[in-house]
Amino acid sequence: MSLFNVVFNTVAPIFLIIGVTIILGRYRAIDVQTLSRVSIYLFSPALILTNISQSGLGTNELSDILLAAIAVCVVMAVLGSLIARGLGYDRALSSSFVLAAFIMNSVNFGLPYIEFAFGAEGLETAVPFTVGQAFVSYTVGTYVASRGKSGVGTAVRNVLTIPMPYAFALALWLNATGQSLPAPIMQASRVLAQGIIPATLVILGLQLSKAQLNGRWQPILMATFTRFVIGSAAAFGIALLFGMQGMTRQVFIMEASMPAGILSGVLSTEFGGDPEFAAATILFTTLVSTLFLSGLLLALT
């Protein structure tokens, strides 16, 4: 498989949808928050329920992927903090830099990429990864963004109100016991789950339509290096530590190497980080991901 084929078959469809959505977002007012809530509260838990409950992966392997995702996010949060401190960034910039280091776009960008690259089988690894990453994002991420100001309470409320952990726990129980929910519920979940890929790409396009590169190239480039190079290296090490093999290992490393997540900008805006830097980093890492992820995919396969 050549680099051109990887870009053409895997990356091009994603950026085509994102590009069309960016154009639409610049000329038509679309409520991205409503679409985002639909994705979080309907599409995502439905995908988790249908994918995990019927996964060919064992319960132990699913749990390991979840724990490994948490581990790679925590490691990147620590490394991001050390790098930001070493470079002498101010508090606001430091907070957003750390968020970009460990909040990767494993859902809006990662799930479509994994499906295009590995098919439905790849989602069996990608979905539990997103659950672990979301847990760290809403807890550690809120704390980092707020710099200790009301961070714990807000983080706990976020974790308790998003349905993904509950859907994962139920799906894991169904997978382990061989039980199943009534047919109408599972059929409804399958229909809703099919909406996650187009919805997340549209959300990403709408959010990127408002982002601009503002010329702060030194921290942006450093954040890009941290997210991609250090992030993928950390993923390799943790995959080795957890004994991952085959497609599970490939998908795990790819998910951990995704561009900076939109949530890093949301948390920066709400809790006092540097939202302009966050938006610019999200945009730049998304653009750079075309070549980096394609090269990484070739190396892994």
WOVENJO-V341415 format. One record per backbone hydrogen bond with DSSP energy under -1.0 kcal/mol. CO is the residue of the C=O (numbers start at 1). NH is the residue of the N-H. If there is no record, write none. Layout:
BEGIN
co=CO nh=NH
co=CO nh=NH
END
This chain:
BEGIN
co=2 nh=6
co=3 nh=7
co=4 nh=8
co=5 nh=9
co=6 nh=10
co=6 nh=11
co=7 nh=12
co=11 nh=15
co=12 nh=16
co=13 nh=17
co=14 nh=18
co=15 nh=19
co=16 nh=20
co=17 nh=21
co=18 nh=22
co=19 nh=23
co=20 nh=24
co=21 nh=25
co=22 nh=26
co=24 nh=28
co=30 nh=32
co=31 nh=35
co=32 nh=36
co=33 nh=37
co=34 nh=38
co=35 nh=39
co=36 nh=40
co=37 nh=41
co=38 nh=42
co=38 nh=43
co=39 nh=44
co=42 nh=46
co=43 nh=47
co=44 nh=48
co=45 nh=49
co=46 nh=50
co=47 nh=51
co=48 nh=52
co=49 nh=53
co=52 nh=55
co=58 nh=62
co=59 nh=63
co=60 nh=64
co=61 nh=65
co=62 nh=66
co=63 nh=67
co=64 nh=68
co=65 nh=69
co=66 nh=70
co=67 nh=71
co=68 nh=72
co=69 nh=73
co=70 nh=74
co=71 nh=75
co=72 nh=76
co=73 nh=77
co=74 nh=78
co=75 nh=79
co=76 nh=80
co=77 nh=81
co=78 nh=82
co=79 nh=83
co=80 nh=84
co=81 nh=85
co=82 nh=86
co=83 nh=87
co=84 nh=89
co=90 nh=94
co=91 nh=95
co=92 nh=96
co=93 nh=97
co=94 nh=98
co=95 nh=99
co=96 nh=100
co=97 nh=101
co=98 nh=102
co=99 nh=103
co=103 nh=261
co=104 nh=106
co=105 nh=110
co=107 nh=111
co=109 nh=113
co=110 nh=114
co=111 nh=115
co=112 nh=116
co=113 nh=117
co=114 nh=118
co=115 nh=119
co=121 nh=124
co=122 nh=125
co=122 nh=126
co=123 nh=127
co=125 nh=129
co=126 nh=130
co=127 nh=131
co=128 nh=132
co=129 nh=133
co=130 nh=134
co=131 nh=135
co=132 nh=136
co=133 nh=137
co=134 nh=138
co=135 nh=139
co=136 nh=141
co=139 nh=143
co=140 nh=144
co=141 nh=145
co=142 nh=146
co=143 nh=147
co=143 nh=148
co=146 nh=149
co=150 nh=154
co=151 nh=155
co=152 nh=156
co=153 nh=157
co=154 nh=158
co=155 nh=159
co=156 nh=160
co=157 nh=161
co=158 nh=162
co=163 nh=167
co=164 nh=168
co=165 nh=169
co=166 nh=170
co=167 nh=171
co=168 nh=172
co=169 nh=173
co=170 nh=174
co=171 nh=175
co=172 nh=176
co=173 nh=177
co=174 nh=178
co=182 nh=186
co=183 nh=187
co=184 nh=188
co=185 nh=189
co=186 nh=190
co=187 nh=191
co=188 nh=192
co=189 nh=193
co=190 nh=194
co=192 nh=195
co=193 nh=196
co=195 nh=199
co=196 nh=200
co=197 nh=201
co=198 nh=202
co=199 nh=203
co=200 nh=204
co=201 nh=205
co=202 nh=206
co=203 nh=207
co=204 nh=208
co=205 nh=209
co=207 nh=210
co=208 nh=211
co=215 nh=217
co=216 nh=220
co=217 nh=221
co=218 nh=222
co=219 nh=223
co=220 nh=224
co=221 nh=225
co=222 nh=226
co=223 nh=227
co=224 nh=228
co=225 nh=229
co=225 nh=230
co=226 nh=231
co=228 nh=232
co=229 nh=233
co=230 nh=234
co=231 nh=235
co=232 nh=236
co=233 nh=237
co=234 nh=238
co=235 nh=239
co=236 nh=240
co=237 nh=241
co=238 nh=242
co=239 nh=244
co=240 nh=243
co=245 nh=249
co=246 nh=250
co=247 nh=251
co=248 nh=252
co=249 nh=253
co=250 nh=254
co=251 nh=255
co=252 nh=256
co=255 nh=258
co=259 nh=105
co=261 nh=264
co=262 nh=266
co=263 nh=267
co=264 nh=268
co=265 nh=269
co=266 nh=270
co=267 nh=271
co=268 nh=273
co=274 nh=278
co=275 nh=279
co=276 nh=280
co=277 nh=281
co=278 nh=282
co=279 nh=283
co=280 nh=284
co=281 nh=285
co=282 nh=286
co=283 nh=287
co=284 nh=288
co=285 nh=289
co=287 nh=290
co=288 nh=292
co=289 nh=293
co=291 nh=295
co=292 nh=296
co=293 nh=297
co=294 nh=298
co=295 nh=299
co=296 nh=300
co=297 nh=301
END
